[in-house]
Amino acid sequence: MSDATLHVLLDIVETDLGMVVPQDEPTQIAVGDLGFDSVAVAIGLVAIEERLGVRLTERELLSCWTIADMVELIDTALRSAAGSAE
């Protein structure tokens, strides 16, 4: 799991979505416990694309149970995009 991706994702969740992520073990926080609704998902998808350059689907994002799952999804998409650019 990339620390850089984690920091950007936590900033998106806290700054763009206005959600509070407990600082003890933030990667283990259940996404459902943060209170994501359809608007938050849409805003989050746009912010992820703008800040990290990765386009995810709503289905992909909603398949994540924890913040760590989201980071892994984003990192996988980044590696895939880098591989296809070569």
Phi, psi and omega in degrees: 000132182278126177296323180297315178297318179301314182296318178294316180297316178297322177295320177299312182298317184280316186276306184286323184259349178067027180261150179261123178254118177304136186281343176277117181056055183298334181290339182268359180294131177287130181303320180298332180286345181278344177088032177297132171239183185297326179292316180298321178297314180298314179296318179298317179298317179295315181296319178298316180295316182293317186272330184246351178073025181239128177262118178247159175265162176300319180299316179298314182296318182286348177281350181276132179268327183230169174300321178300321177298320179295317179298316180297319177300313181295314179300320178297317179295321178295316178296319179296317180295321179294322179292324181281343180278345182280000000 
